[in-house]
Amino acid sequence: MGELFKHLYNLEALFNRSLDEHAMIEISVGLRWTRYAREVVGIRDQQRCKYAHVCQGGRIERVWAYVLHYVTTFDKWLWEVYFPQHFPDYARYRARSIGLPAPKTRKQLPSPMNCTQAMQPSFEWE
């Protein structure tokens, strides 16, 4: 969760805009990362464990924790897979949920993992 919110903070800074306070992006990220970690990275269930995570509003969920060995893989996945491919859908979903104008079409985000890319985002988040 800490890694996700660290990078989400940076993404929000790029756009000078943040998700609403009730957004629970960790659910979207968690579900997609779990599938990616298993199917693409090959992380076996024995290489992770469940813990009780306290969500906003006090709800407690049992979520997966991964060894620190995978933190760089997770960071890279966030910027190269989740943010460009899935975050725009999540942002639109949240906008519709709270009655705000939805962000415009999906476009490629720059990845801090690749310093040769321009650092100005091209995804438009209204």
C-alpha positions in Angstrom: 0.0 0.0 0.0 2.8 2.4 0.8 4.4 1.9 -2.6 1.1 2.4 -4.4 0.3 5.7 -2.5 3.9 7.0 -3.0 3.6 6.6 -6.7 0.0 7.8 -6.8 1.1 11.0 -5.0 3.7 11.5 -7.8 1.1 10.8 -10.5 -1.3 13.3 -8.9 1.5 15.9 -8.7 2.1 15.5 -12.5 -1.5 16.4 -13.2 -2.0 18.8 -10.3 -5.1 16.8 -9.5 -6.0 14.1 -7.0 -8.6 11.4 -6.6 -11.5 12.1 -4.3 -11.0 11.2 -0.6 -13.3 8.1 -0.9 -11.5 6.5 -3.8 -10.3 3.0 -3.0 -7.8 2.6 -5.8 -6.0 0.0 -3.8 -8.7 -2.5 -4.6 -8.2 -2.0 -8.4 -4.4 -2.1 -8.1 -4.4 -5.1 -5.8 -6.6 -7.2 -8.0 -4.7 -6.4 -11.2 -1.2 -6.7 -9.5 -2.1 -10.1 -8.0 -3.1 -11.5 -11.5 0.0 -9.9 -13.1 2.3 -11.1 -10.3 1.0 -14.7 -10.7 0.6 -14.9 -14.5 3.5 -12.7 -15.8 6.1 -12.5 -13.1 5.5 -16.0 -11.8 5.2 -15.3 -8.1 3.9 -18.4 -6.4 1.5 -18.2 -3.4 4.3 -19.4 -1.1 6.2 -16.2 -1.9 3.5 -14.0 -0.4 1.3 -13.9 2.7 -2.0 -12.3 3.8 -2.3 -9.6 6.4 -5.1 -7.5 7.8 -5.2 -4.1 6.1 -7.4 -1.4 7.5 -9.2 0.4 4.7 -10.7 3.9 4.8 -13.8 3.9 6.9 -12.3 1.2 9.2 -13.2 -1.8 7.1 -10.6 -4.6 7.5 -9.6 -6.6 4.4 -7.2 -9.6 4.2 -4.7 -8.6 1.5 -1.6 -10.0 0.0 1.9 -8.8 1.1 4.9 -9.5 -1.1 8.5 -9.7 -0.2 10.5 -6.5 -0.8 12.4 -8.3 -3.5 9.5 -7.5 -5.8 9.2 -3.8 -5.0 11.0 -2.6 -8.1 8.9 -5.0 -10.3 5.8 -3.5 -8.7 7.0 0.1 -9.2 7.7 -0.6 -12.9 4.4 -2.4 -13.4 2.5 0.6 -11.8 4.1 3.1 -14.3 4.3 0.9 -17.4 1.1 -1.2 -17.1 -1.4 0.1 -14.4 -1.2 3.8 -14.8 -1.3 4.0 -18.6 -3.6 1.0 -19.2 -5.9 0.9 -16.1 -5.8 4.1 -14.2 -7.7 6.1 -16.8 -10.6 3.7 -16.5 -10.5 3.9 -12.7 -10.4 7.8 -12.9 -13.4 7.7 -15.2 -15.2 5.3 -12.9 -14.6 7.5 -9.9 -15.7 10.6 -11.8 -19.0 9.0 -12.7 -19.4 7.7 -9.2 -19.3 11.2 -7.7 -20.8 13.1 -10.6 -17.8 14.9 -11.9 -16.8 15.3 -15.6 -14.9 12.2 -16.7 -11.2 12.5 -17.7 -10.6 12.5 -21.5 -9.4 9.7 -23.6 -6.5 7.4 -22.5 -3.1 8.3 -23.6 0.4 7.1 -22.8 1.9 8.3 -19.5 5.6 8.9 -19.1 7.4 6.3 -17.0 9.9 7.4 -14.4 11.5 4.0 -14.9 12.6 5.2 -18.3 14.4 8.6 -18.0 14.6 9.0 -21.7 10.9 9.8 -22.0 9.7 13.3 -21.6 8.4 14.0 -18.1 5.2 15.9 -19.2 2.2 13.6 -19.1 0.0 13.3 -22.1 -3.0 11.7 -20.4 -5.6 14.4 -19.8 -7.2 14.4 -16.4 -9.8 17.1 -16.1 
